Amino acid sequence: MRRLLFSLCLSFVLFFGTPAVADQNDPRLDTLFDLLRESEEPLEIQATERLIWSIWMQHRNAEYSRMMQAGSVAMASGQYDQAIGIFSSLIQKEPDFAEAWNKRATVYFLIGDLTLSAEDVDRTLELEPRHFGALSGLGQIELLRGNGDAALEAFEAARAVHPQLPGIAALIRKLEVEVRGRKL
């Protein structure tokens, strides 16, 4: 419990006490990813994951942060064409903003365009190799394509970054049996 309180306080200081670069280049991310890999405390893991997502969604340019929010709202409300337009515009303005690529990949996945989704996931991972959301998304894409080995590889990479990612261990065990014939 003391470790949890200490870690939450540390996360608070990291999040609010350090000048933010924001996006995948934010210096706070290294510490947060270390905490995510090392922790076994559910509340600490959830708080750390939320902080990581929050940082990924931010940009030092307030206009780009607003665009990210607008695109996310459009995506959540099923306005996929609008969301793609917003994320595409954001990518054109800031091609090194990993989360813009990830969000557009998500929209493409939701509309069933696995090719475009995979292309955007690849770019996301070039910019932020620790992006457990993109790695999990790649696993889902490969499952739908029938590429069990590639799916398993993507899910294992996601687990290496975020060992407590909900459902990842069970999914990997299931795929190991189906793809590699291992019995656990």
MILO-574424 format. One line per 5 residues: number of its first residue (from 1); their letters; for each residue x, y, z of C-alpha. Coordinates in Angstrom, 1 decimal. Example, Ala and Ser with C-alpha at 12.3 -4.5 7.8 and 13.67 -1.06 7.14 Angstrom:
2
1) as) 12.3 -4.5 7.8; 13.7 -1.1 7.1
END
This chain:
184
1) mrrll) 0.0 0.0 0.0; 2.9 2.4 0.8; 4.3 1.6 -2.7; 1.0 2.4 -4.3; 0.7 5.7 -2.5
6) fslcl) 4.3 6.6 -3.3; 3.8 5.7 -6.9; 0.6 7.7 -7.3; 2.3 10.7 -5.7; 5.2 10.2 -8.1
11) sfvlf) 2.8 10.0 -11.0; 1.1 13.2 -9.9; 4.5 15.0 -9.6; 5.5 13.6 -13.0; 2.3 14.7 -14.6
16) fgtpa) 1.9 18.1 -13.1; 5.3 19.0 -11.8; 7.4 18.6 -15.0; 7.2 20.9 -18.0; 5.4 18.9 -20.6
21) vadqn) 6.7 18.4 -24.1; 3.5 16.3 -24.7; 3.0 13.6 -27.3; 5.2 10.6 -27.6; 8.4 12.6 -26.9
26) dprld) 7.4 13.7 -23.5; 10.2 12.9 -21.0; 7.8 11.8 -18.4; 6.9 8.7 -20.5; 10.2 6.8 -19.7
31) tlfdl) 9.4 6.8 -16.0; 5.8 6.0 -16.6; 6.6 3.0 -18.8; 9.1 1.7 -16.2; 6.3 2.0 -13.6
36) lrese) 3.9 0.2 -15.9; 6.3 -2.7 -16.4; 7.3 -3.0 -12.8; 4.0 -2.5 -10.9; 1.7 -5.3 -9.9
41) eplei) -0.8 -2.9 -8.1; -4.0 -2.7 -10.1; -4.7 0.9 -9.1; -1.2 2.0 -9.8; -1.3 0.3 -13.2
46) qater) -4.6 1.9 -14.1; -3.4 5.4 -13.1; -0.1 5.0 -15.0; -1.9 3.8 -18.1; -4.3 6.8 -17.9
51) liwsi) -1.3 9.2 -17.6; 0.4 7.7 -20.6; -2.8 8.0 -22.7; -3.3 11.5 -21.5; 0.3 12.5 -22.5
56) wmqhr) -0.1 10.8 -25.9; -3.3 12.8 -26.6; -1.6 16.1 -25.8; 0.4 18.3 -28.1; 2.5 21.4 -27.3
61) naeys) 0.4 23.2 -29.9; -3.0 23.9 -28.4; -4.7 23.8 -31.8; -3.5 20.3 -32.4; -4.7 19.2 -29.0
66) rmmqa) -8.1 20.6 -29.8; -8.1 18.8 -33.2; -7.2 15.5 -31.4; -10.2 16.0 -29.0; -12.5 16.9 -31.9
71) gsvam) -11.5 13.8 -33.9; -11.9 11.6 -30.8; -15.4 12.9 -30.2; -16.3 12.4 -33.8; -14.9 8.8 -33.7
76) asgqy) -16.7 8.0 -30.4; -20.0 9.3 -31.9; -19.7 7.2 -35.0; -18.9 10.1 -37.4; -16.1 8.2 -39.0
81) dqaig) -15.7 10.3 -42.2; -15.4 13.4 -40.0; -12.9 11.7 -37.7; -10.8 10.6 -40.6; -10.8 14.1 -42.0
86) ifssl) -9.8 15.7 -38.7; -7.0 13.1 -38.0; -5.8 13.4 -41.6; -5.6 17.1 -41.3; -3.8 16.8 -38.1
91) iqkep) -1.3 14.3 -39.6; -0.7 16.7 -42.5; 0.0 19.5 -40.1; 2.1 17.4 -37.6; 3.3 14.2 -39.3
96) dfaea) 5.3 13.2 -36.2; 2.3 13.1 -33.8; 2.0 9.4 -33.1; -1.4 9.5 -31.5; -2.9 11.2 -34.6
101) wnkra) -1.8 8.2 -36.6; -3.1 5.8 -34.0; -6.5 7.4 -33.8; -6.9 7.4 -37.6; -5.8 3.7 -37.6
106) tvyfl) -8.5 3.0 -35.1; -11.1 4.7 -37.3; -10.0 2.7 -40.3; -10.2 -0.5 -38.3; -13.8 0.5 -37.2
111) igdlt) -14.9 0.9 -40.8; -13.2 -2.4 -41.8; -10.3 -1.0 -43.9; -7.6 -3.2 -42.4; -4.9 -2.2 -45.0
116) lsaed) -5.1 1.5 -44.2; -5.4 0.7 -40.5; -2.2 -1.4 -40.6; -0.3 1.3 -42.5; -1.2 3.9 -39.8
121) vdrtl) -0.4 1.4 -37.0; 3.1 0.9 -38.6; 3.7 4.7 -38.7; 2.4 5.0 -35.1; 5.0 2.3 -34.0
126) elepr) 7.8 4.0 -35.9; 7.1 7.1 -33.9; 6.3 5.4 -30.5; 7.5 1.7 -30.4; 6.0 1.4 -26.9
131) hfgal) 2.5 2.2 -28.1; 0.7 -0.8 -26.5; -2.6 0.3 -28.0; -1.2 0.2 -31.5; 0.5 -3.1 -30.9
136) sglgq) -2.8 -4.6 -29.6; -4.5 -3.1 -32.7; -2.0 -4.7 -34.9; -2.6 -8.0 -33.2; -6.4 -7.6 -33.9
141) iellr) -5.7 -6.7 -37.5; -3.5 -9.8 -38.0; -6.1 -12.0 -36.4; -8.8 -10.8 -38.8; -6.4 -11.3 -41.7
146) gngda) -5.8 -14.9 -40.5; -2.1 -14.3 -39.6; -1.9 -16.0 -36.3; 1.8 -15.9 -36.0; 1.9 -12.2 -36.7
151) aleaf) -1.0 -11.6 -34.3; 0.8 -13.5 -31.5; 4.0 -11.5 -32.1; 2.1 -8.2 -31.9; 0.3 -9.2 -28.7
156) eaara) 3.6 -10.5 -27.1; 5.2 -7.1 -28.0; 2.2 -5.3 -26.3; 2.6 -7.5 -23.2; 6.4 -6.7 -23.1
161) vhpql) 5.5 -3.0 -22.8; 2.4 -3.4 -20.6; 2.5 -6.7 -18.8; -0.8 -6.2 -17.1; -2.7 -5.1 -20.2
166) pgiaa) -6.3 -6.4 -19.6; -6.9 -9.7 -21.3; -3.5 -9.9 -23.0; -2.1 -12.9 -21.1; -5.2 -15.1 -21.8
171) lirkl) -5.2 -14.0 -25.4; -1.6 -15.0 -25.8; -2.1 -18.3 -24.1; -5.0 -19.1 -26.4; -3.0 -18.1 -29.5
176) evevr) 0.0 -20.1 -28.4; -2.2 -23.2 -28.4; -3.9 -22.4 -31.7; -0.9 -21.1 -33.6; 2.1 -22.9 -32.2
181) grkl) 0.3 -26.0 -30.7; 1.7 -25.4 -27.3; -0.2 -26.8 -24.3; 0.2 -24.7 -21.2
END
